[in-house]
């Protein structure tokens, strides 16, 4: 299972939210590049970089930070937040993203998202399936939709999607543990999906359980910043694999 730390960006700073609520913002570091370099120094190879300003404004905003991290580390970066147009996608890849995550766009403009899958391939395009009560949420989680989570994933599997990041919004940033039952259900019903678990990771012991379920990766945010999981523990987990 891949370990993928998260850096969420608002105003160029590394922040975390609780349940996607912008009013709960905590700034953890003024310098995202410094944070990314500390991950790399502990053997971490992947990064989930989220442009929260972009998610709110519906266009890519913090691509300069993506470019900084991509050019000054060897991390493979999955970038998301506000990617709504072909131009946004072009900027993200030109700025150094290895993969992009599309969430709201996959609900609101299926035609363009399907075009991206076809053009860039399923290794480059990740489906962001963030859910509240098993319904997809969009626009930086500020809006609910009528889309049921698992049929939504299954539909995109037929379009070629392989990677899915699923965040249970009720768990995100709460340090109460991930949605094991939900991930188990997804893996059983969406056969062959490469599921990346996100939201609620609070202790190191949860990581082997997610691996055992069959998650392809897990995104860890606040647990790192709050010192619940150390980078040394993650380094050891990666080495042991």
N, C-alpha and C positions, 0 to 999 in steps of 0.2 A: 504493500500500500504506500503510495506516495504521500509525503508530508509536504503540505503547501501552506506556508504562513501567509497571512493576509495583511496588506497595507491598504487602508482606506484613506482617501485624500479629500480634505476640504481646505480651501484657501492655501493649497500647497503644503499642508501639514498632515502628519500621520494622526488619525483620530479613530475612535470607535464609537458606535451608537448602540443603543439597546432597542431591540425589536424594530430597528430601522427608523426610529424616531429622531429626527434631526435636532430636536430640543434637548436630547440626552447626550449630546456630543461631549466627549472628553478628549482633549489633545494629549497625546502620549509623547510625541516628539515633533520638533519643528523641522526636522531634516529627514525625510523619507529615505534618501540615499544612504544615510548613516545606518538606519534600521536595516535596509536591504543588505548592506555590507556585513552587518553583524550576523544575519541569517547565513550568508554565504560562508562566513568564517567558521560556522559550525556544521559544514558539510551539506547544507540544504541547497537543493538544485532548482527548486521551483518557487514561484511567487504568484499570488493572486492579488492583482492590483486593481482597486476599484476607484473610479473617478466619481465621487459622490456629488461633486458640483455638476458633472456631466449628466448624472442620472436625473438631477433636478431640472437642468436647463435643456435636456433632450438634444444635446450635441456634445461632442468630445471637448473637454476643457483642459484637463491636466496632462496633455500629451508630452509636454516638456519634461515632466517628472518621469514619465515612462521612458523617454529618450535617455535621460540621465542615468537611470538605473540599468537600462539595457546596454549602454555603452561603457559603463564603469563597473559592471559585475558580469558574471557569466550565467546569471539566473535565467531560467526559461520562464517568461512572464505570460500569464494569462491576464488579459486586460478587459475590463468591462465598465459599464456606466455611461449611459447617454449615447451609445452607438446606434444611430438612427438612419444614416445615409451611406451610400457607396463612398462618399468623400470621407466620412468619419472612419470608415473601415480602412481606407487607403492610408489615412494619417496614422492610425493605430499600428498597422503593419510596418509602415515606413519608419515609425518611431521606435520599432524594435520588439513589438509584441510577437510572441511565438504562436499564441492562440488568442482568440477573442471570445467573450461570452455575450450572447444576445439573450436578453430576457423579455423586456417589454415589446421589443420589435417582433419577437416570435409570436406574440399574441396579437399585436395591433397591425402588423403588416407582414403577413405570412409570405406573400409573394416575394418580397425583397429578401427575407431571411432564407427562404428556400433557394433563391438565386445565389446567395452567399455560400450556402452549403455546396451547391453545384459548382460554383466558380473556384472556391478555395479548398474544398475537400473537407471531409469529416474529421481529419486530424487537426484542422485549424479552427474549426467553428464548434464552440461548446454551447449547448442549450442551457440557459439559466432558468430553472424551474423552481422558483421560490414560492412557497405556499403557506397559507394560513387556513387551518381546518380543511386541508387537502384541496383548497381552491387556489389557483394561481393568482399572485399579486404582482402588480406592475408599477412603473413610474417611481422607482426607488421605494417601492412598497407603500406608496401613498394612496394607491388605488387597488381595490379588489376587482376580480373579474369573475365571470361565470364558468371559467374553464376548470374542469376537474383535473387534478394533478396527473394521475396515472394515464388516463386516456390521452392527455396532452403529450406526455412523453412518448407513448406508443405511436401516436400519429407521426411524430417527428422521426421516430425510428424507421418508419416506412419511407421517409424522405432521405435517409442515409445518416442521421445523427448517431454518433457513437458515445460521445461524452455528455454527461448531464451533471450540472452542479445543482443540488437540491438543498435549499435552506428552509428549515421550518422556522418561520418568522417569530413564532411564539417563544422559541428557544434562543434566538440570536442575541448574543451579548449578555445573556442572563446567567451564564456559568452554572447552569442546572443540569447539564448533561445533554447529549444529542438525542435525536428521535430514532432510537434503535428500531422500534416497531415499524415506523414509517419506512425506513430504509430497507428493512427486511421485506416488507410488502412490495416496494418498488422493484427490488431485485428478483423477486419471485414472479412478478407480473409482467415486467418489461425485460424479457429474457435477453441476455447478452449485452445489456447496457453497461457502460463504464461509468459507474456512479461515484461522484465526488461528494462526500458528506460535508455539510457546512452548518454551523450554528449550534451553540450550546456546549461545545467541547470545554470541559472544566478541569479534568484530571488526566494524568498520563495513562491511567489504567483503562480509560475508555478507548484508547487507540487500538490495542490488540483486539478488543471486542468488535470494533468497526472493520478491522482487517478480516476477522473471522467471518463476519456477515458476508464479506465479498466486495466491500467498497474498494474502488480502484485508487481513490485518494481521499484525503481529508484536509479541509481548510481550517486552520487554527488562527484565531485572532486574539480576543481579549484575554484568554487564558495565558498567552505568552506575555502580554503587556502588563498583566496584573501579577505575574510571577507564580501562577498556579502550575505552569509547565515550564521547565527551564530549557534553554537551548541545548544544554548539555544532555538532558534526557532525550531530546529529539535526535541529537547527534548519535547517541548510543543506539537508539531505535533504528536509525538508518543503517548504521554499521552492522547491527545484528541481522538485518534482512539479508 
